[in-house]
Amino acid sequence: MRRLLLAIVLAALAALAAGCGGSSAGSAATSANGAATTRPAPSPLQVANGPVEAADPGRPPLRLKLSTTADPIRLRFHQQPRSGLLFDLDTGEVLWRRLPDRVLPIASLTKMMTALIVVRRQHPADKVRVTKEALAYKGSAVGVLPRGKRIKLETMLNGLLLPSGNDAAIALAQRVSGTVARFVTRMNEQARSFGMACTRYTSPDGFEDAGNHSCATDLAGLARAVLDQPRLARIVKRRRAVLPFPIKGGRIYLFNNNPLLRTGYPGTIGVKTGFTDAAGRCLVAAAQRGGRRLGVVLLHSPDPGRQARVLLDRGFRLR
């Protein structure tokens, strides 16, 4: 009798377990004709600032839809940039292009990758020492960094991205990796991880053009990665920053070089400028209106501010 009761209890428990398993998402279900079917698990949602699921962190945060042959916007400037791209920052739709895979020097657009690596490995309150190497910079700079002092890292990031400080780039690279050379190795590793086929870095600042290059396609994805980092997104949308600093007066005033921010273009949210003789005037910019975010990349442009405004105006008029 006991064996019979035990068998009945075990059979009931097995049936209950089978019933619970059949109700879970992604499990087998029964179709109208009684055949077993498999319900696929739901895909992670794509939100405004990137994928929810970080299962493949090496992939770039934006995949451009470059397969279409006819862009919605047909525009030819009187003086063309050497390369350019207008795109939707959230969907990857390409609205206008000019030779987007052309490999070109990128000057201080390099600092977008520098900033991205820094924020992924350092906290805002960390301190960055001003080294003699940082003070031996060439080109644009914060310019008043006191040798040997330790500066708050977030202040250095502002100095990197607003006035495009080459001195800040060197100091930050040394803070993260110990030497500039090791930091550049990390930059190139990250570029490969992102699938940036056009891109190679030789410095954290982009001042030397030899061997330091990218293309509009790669830079579009990198712009999205920068804007997906809240710390960087807050910095690159600022027209200016006034921050505590160990110099006479106790504070430093930093101004953004972005021509869209300087002229008050509506909805501008970043991101970075660049210039050398070889690279010409370069701009990666982004703007938001009515919940829609558009990005523009212009390499070696005769007037990147004006051309970016024309492209963004046309893009926002599309529905």
C-alpha positions in Angstrom: 0.0 0.0 0.0 2.8 2.4 0.9 4.5 1.7 -2.4 1.3 2.4 -4.3 0.8 5.8 -2.5 4.4 6.7 -3.1 4.1 6.0 -6.8 0.9 8.1 -7.0 2.7 11.1 -5.3 5.8 10.8 -7.5 3.6 10.7 -10.6 1.7 13.8 -9.5 4.9 15.8 -8.8 6.3 14.8 -12.2 3.2 16.1 -13.9 3.3 19.3 -11.9 6.9 19.9 -12.9 6.2 19.3 -16.5 3.3 21.8 -16.4 5.4 24.5 -14.8 8.2 24.0 -17.4 5.8 24.3 -20.3 4.6 27.8 -19.3 8.1 29.5 -19.3 9.2 31.8 -22.1 11.3 30.1 -24.8 10.0 26.6 -23.9 8.1 24.1 -26.0 4.4 24.8 -26.5 1.6 22.9 -28.3 0.1 24.0 -31.6 -3.5 23.5 -32.7 -2.7 20.2 -34.3 -1.0 18.9 -31.2 2.6 19.2 -32.6 5.2 20.6 -30.3 6.5 24.1 -31.4 9.3 26.2 -29.9 8.6 29.8 -28.8 11.7 31.9 -29.4 13.0 34.0 -26.5 12.4 37.7 -27.0 15.3 39.8 -28.3 16.7 42.6 -26.1 15.2 45.9 -26.9 17.2 48.7 -28.7 16.9 51.9 -26.7 17.8 55.4 -27.6 21.4 55.2 -26.2 22.4 51.7 -27.3 21.5 48.0 -26.8 20.4 46.8 -23.4 22.3 43.6 -23.7 26.0 43.9 -23.5 26.8 40.3 -24.5 29.1 41.5 -27.3 30.8 44.7 -25.9 33.3 44.7 -28.7 30.8 45.6 -31.4 30.4 49.3 -32.2 27.3 50.8 -30.6 25.9 51.9 -34.0 25.7 50.0 -37.3 25.3 52.3 -40.3 22.9 51.2 -43.0 25.2 51.8 -45.9 23.7 49.2 -48.2 21.2 51.6 -49.8 22.4 53.2 -53.0 20.2 56.3 -53.0 20.3 58.6 -50.0 17.3 60.7 -49.0 19.3 63.9 -49.2 21.0 64.8 -52.5 23.4 67.7 -51.9 26.6 68.8 -53.5 28.5 71.7 -52.0 30.3 74.2 -54.1 33.5 73.2 -52.3 33.1 69.6 -51.2 34.6 68.1 -48.0 37.0 65.2 -48.8 34.6 62.9 -47.0 31.3 63.3 -45.2 28.3 61.6 -43.7 24.9 62.5 -42.2 23.2 59.8 -40.3 20.6 59.0 -37.6 22.4 58.4 -34.3 19.8 55.9 -33.1 18.8 53.9 -36.2 22.0 54.1 -38.2 20.0 55.3 -41.3 22.4 57.2 -43.7 20.8 60.4 -45.0 23.7 61.8 -47.0 27.2 60.6 -47.8 30.4 61.5 -49.7 33.1 58.9 -49.9 32.4 57.8 -46.2 35.1 55.0 -46.3 37.9 57.2 -47.6 40.8 56.9 -45.2 42.1 60.4 -44.1 44.1 62.0 -41.3 41.7 63.1 -38.5 43.8 65.4 -36.2 42.1 66.0 -32.8 39.1 63.8 -33.6 41.5 61.3 -32.2 40.7 62.5 -28.8 37.2 60.9 -28.9 38.9 57.6 -28.5 41.2 58.9 -25.9 38.3 60.2 -23.8 36.3 57.0 -24.2 39.2 54.8 -22.9 39.8 57.2 -20.0 36.2 57.2 -18.7 36.0 53.4 -19.0 39.0 53.0 -16.7 39.1 56.0 -14.4 36.8 57.7 -11.9 35.9 61.4 -12.0 37.6 62.1 -8.7 40.9 60.5 -9.6 43.9 62.8 -9.9 46.1 63.3 -13.0 49.7 64.4 -12.5 51.1 67.1 -14.8 54.3 65.5 -16.1 57.2 67.1 -18.0 56.1 65.1 -21.0 52.6 66.7 -20.9 54.2 70.1 -20.8 56.3 69.3 -23.9 53.1 69.3 -26.0 52.8 70.8 -29.4 49.7 72.5 -30.9 46.5 73.3 -29.0 46.5 73.0 -25.2 44.9 73.8 -21.9 48.1 75.8 -21.5 48.2 76.6 -17.8 48.8 73.1 -16.3 51.2 73.5 -13.3 54.1 71.0 -13.5 54.0 68.3 -10.8 50.5 69.2 -9.6 47.7 66.6 -9.5 44.6 67.8 -11.3 41.1 66.2 -10.9 40.6 63.8 -13.8 37.2 65.3 -14.8 38.8 68.7 -15.2 41.4 67.2 -17.5 38.7 65.6 -19.5 37.1 69.0 -20.0 40.5 70.3 -21.0 40.8 67.4 -23.5 37.5 67.9 -25.2 36.6 71.6 -25.0 39.8 73.5 -26.0 41.3 70.2 -27.4 44.3 70.2 -25.1 47.2 68.1 -26.3 48.8 68.5 -22.9 45.7 67.0 -21.3 45.8 64.1 -23.7 49.4 63.2 -22.8 48.7 63.5 -19.1 45.6 61.4 -19.3 47.3 58.7 -21.4 50.1 58.4 -18.8 47.5 58.2 -16.0 45.7 55.3 -17.6 48.6 53.3 -19.0 51.8 54.6 -17.5 53.2 55.6 -20.9 51.8 57.2 -24.0 53.0 54.2 -26.1 51.1 51.7 -24.1 48.0 53.9 -24.2 48.2 54.1 -28.0 48.4 50.3 -28.1 45.2 50.3 -26.1 43.5 52.8 -28.5 44.3 50.5 -31.4 43.0 47.4 -29.6 39.8 49.2 -28.8 39.4 50.3 -32.5 39.9 46.7 -33.6 37.4 45.5 -31.0 34.9 48.0 -32.4 35.5 46.8 -35.9 36.9 50.2 -37.0 38.6 48.9 -40.2 39.7 52.4 -41.4 41.3 53.5 -38.1 44.8 53.5 -36.8 46.1 55.7 -34.0 49.7 56.8 -33.4 49.1 59.3 -30.5 46.4 60.2 -27.9 46.1 63.7 -29.3 46.2 63.4 -33.1 48.7 66.2 -33.6 51.1 64.2 -35.7 49.2 63.1 -38.9 51.6 60.4 -40.1 49.9 57.0 -39.6 47.0 58.5 -37.6 43.9 58.1 -39.7 40.2 57.0 -39.8 37.2 57.4 -42.0 33.7 58.9 -41.7 32.1 55.5 -41.2 34.3 54.6 -38.3 33.9 58.1 -36.7 30.1 57.9 -36.9 30.1 54.8 -34.6 32.7 56.3 -32.3 30.6 59.5 -31.9 27.7 57.3 -30.8 30.0 55.5 -28.3 31.1 58.9 -26.9 27.5 60.1 -26.5 26.5 56.8 -24.9 28.9 57.7 -22.0 27.0 60.1 -19.7 30.2 61.7 -18.4 31.4 62.5 -21.9 28.0 63.5 -23.2 27.8 66.1 -20.4 31.1 67.6 -21.4 30.9 67.7 -25.2 27.6 69.6 -25.1 29.0 72.5 -23.0 29.8 75.8 -24.6 32.2 76.5 -21.7 33.2 75.2 -18.3 34.4 77.0 -15.2 36.2 74.6 -12.9 38.4 74.7 -9.7 42.1 74.7 -10.6 45.4 75.1 -8.7 46.4 78.4 -10.3 46.1 82.0 -9.3 42.4 82.8 -9.0 41.5 79.2 -8.1 39.6 78.4 -11.3 40.0 77.8 -15.0 37.8 78.8 -17.9 37.5 76.4 -20.8 35.7 77.1 -24.1 34.4 74.6 -26.6 35.8 74.8 -30.2 32.6 73.2 -31.7 31.3 75.8 -34.3 27.7 74.7 -33.8 27.8 75.4 -30.1 29.7 78.6 -30.6 27.0 79.9 -33.0 24.1 78.5 -31.0 22.8 76.0 -33.4 19.5 74.6 -31.9 19.8 71.3 -30.2 23.6 70.8 -30.5 24.8 68.0 -28.2 28.5 67.7 -29.2 31.0 66.2 -30.2 34.5 67.1 -31.4 36.6 69.3 -33.8 40.0 68.8 -35.3 42.6 70.6 -37.4 46.0 70.1 -38.8 47.5 71.1 -42.2 47.2 67.6 -43.5 43.8 66.8 -42.0 42.3 70.2 -42.8 39.2 71.3 -40.8 37.3 68.3 -39.4 34.1 68.1 -37.4 32.1 65.4 -35.8 28.8 67.0 -34.6 25.4 65.9 -33.3 22.1 67.6 -32.7 18.7 66.6 -31.3 15.3 67.9 -32.1 11.9 66.4 -31.2 13.4 63.2 -29.9 15.4 62.6 -33.1 19.3 62.6 -33.0 21.3 63.2 -36.1 25.1 63.1 -36.5 27.4 64.6 -39.1 31.0 63.8 -39.9 33.0 66.2 -42.2 36.7 65.6 -43.0 38.9 68.2 -44.6 36.0 70.6 -45.1 36.4 74.2 -46.2 33.8 75.3 -43.7 32.6 72.5 -41.4 30.4 74.7 -39.3 28.3 76.0 -42.2 28.2 72.6 -44.0 27.1 70.8 -40.9 24.3 73.3 -40.4 23.1 72.9 -43.9 23.1 69.1 -43.6 21.4 69.0 -40.2 18.7 71.4 -41.4 18.0 69.2 -44.3 18.0 66.1 -42.2 15.6 67.4 -39.6 13.2 68.4 -42.3 12.8 64.8 -43.4 9.9 62.8 -42.0 
